[in-house]
Amino acid sequence: MHRKLLIASIASLCAGSLFAQSSTQPPAQTIGPNPQLAKPNKQIIPTVHIAPAKGWPEGTRPVAASGLAVAPLATGLDHPRWIYVLPNGDVLVAESNAPPKPEDGKSIKGFIMGMVMKRAGAGVPSANRITLLRDADGDGVAELRTTFLQGLNSPFGMALVGNNFFVANADSIVRFPYVAGQTEITSAPTKVFDLPGGPINHHWTKNIIASSDGSKLYATVGSNSNVAENGMPAEEGRAAIWEFDIASGKGRLFATGLRNPNGMAWAGEKLWTVVNERDEIGNDLVPDYLTSVTDGAFYGWPYSYYGPNVDVRVTPPAPELVAKAVKPDYSLGSHVAPLGLASSEGAALPAPFNAGFFIGQHGSWNRKPRSGYNVVFVPYDGKAMPSAQPVVVLSGFVSMDGDAYGRPVGVAIDKRGGLLVADDVGNVIWRVTNAAGGVPPMPATPAANAAPR
């Protein structure tokens, strides 16, 4: 049976899921505060519908929304994943990919997933460094590029608190001394907090954000599986957001049941995050989401999704946990893979991009038609609650032939109010500005304008 499954899965991968059924649910039904959930369709062989990673053809770039312009801040990077803007305006970029995960690829499923991720552009070795970009003259192009930190372990999240610069590696949070304006740190790291890591480390990306008073760090830790198929002991401390007290060095679970949280942002005095939900029950399940995060709350994974909707694949069930599962605030649609999250605070972009969240959606590998592969803006109301359908900020990341020119990851607002977007397939940091006063847009090719299929 395993041999048949392997052959069928590889055939599906090579054929681009020719036999996979397409979604028939209108996207608007699956997005927003109250999505209409499809019925689960358990798949023995999941849909595999990859946009093979190709990179941007010469002279092309993403398509910006009306009123906006987009241009590269820096090109030729090595799998740029995350962005952090320092107080002096310097932009830090984590050039990173998955660390060795010796136990994650031993199963047939793990082997196939490794092939899928490699085709999607995630198979390159990790550069394990943070690069500094400086645009001192304000022309929208970084004229200085230096290696800020190197020798890290699949770095992702970054946070500056006072004179301490924190980096979230794949298995720990480390600290470095920082002096304003410096372009390189050569001192050795000090490990301050452990994070769940290998040998599986299925979701390896760890993000961090500091509290407003700088006393605490919050860290995202994704699950070690799709739906706990490796057993719940392998999920200890995972599928969660941790809170660490910097002074005491103590940590605690802040919120749980979040399958794979990544980006975090503060808005309306609340912590917000975007979460990648589970796979293999259909094109339209389960919606990835944006939600505020409540201290002590449980968000369902793996036992249920979107509140009390039980996932029957998980045994033994946990009805007592399902009964208290919190429904997320806002569905982004299924399999869009939201990673980056930034509040619009400080942005110098025109309406409607002045009150809400910017979200980098890495894009689906297991949905037909494809979803994500864009940057969207979710408006919020006066109480900082998502209140309307998202507006596409950048598109054109997938060609008419179904190739991925780029894939958005981290997003951030720079010191001049531009929106920065890390593109880990295009190896670019894009900068989005007001078209009336920013860098003039370059005409895109027809292929770059095409919607993902």
Secondary structure, 3 states (H helix, E strand, C coil): CHHHHHHHHHHHHHHCCCCCCCCCCCHHHHEECCCCCCCCCCCCCCCCCCCCECCCCCCCCCEECCCEEEEEEECCCCCEEEEEECCCCCEEEEECCCCCCCCCCCCHHHHHHHHHHHHHHHCCCCCCEEEEEECCCCCCCCCEEEEEECCCCCCCCEEEECCEEEEECCCEEEEEECCCCCCCCCCCCEEEEECCCCCCCCCCCCCEEECCCCCEEEEEECCCCCCCCCCHHHHCCCCEEEEEECCCCCEEEEEECCCCEEEEEEECCEEEEEECCCCCCCCCCCEEEEEEECCCCECCCCCEECCCEECCCCCCCCHHHHCCCCCCCEEEEECCCEEEEEECCCCCCCCCCCCEEEEEECCCCCCCCCCCCEEEEEEECCCCCECCCCEEEEECCECCCCCECCCEEEEEECCCCCEEEEECCCCEEEEEEECCCCCCCCCCCHHHHCCCC
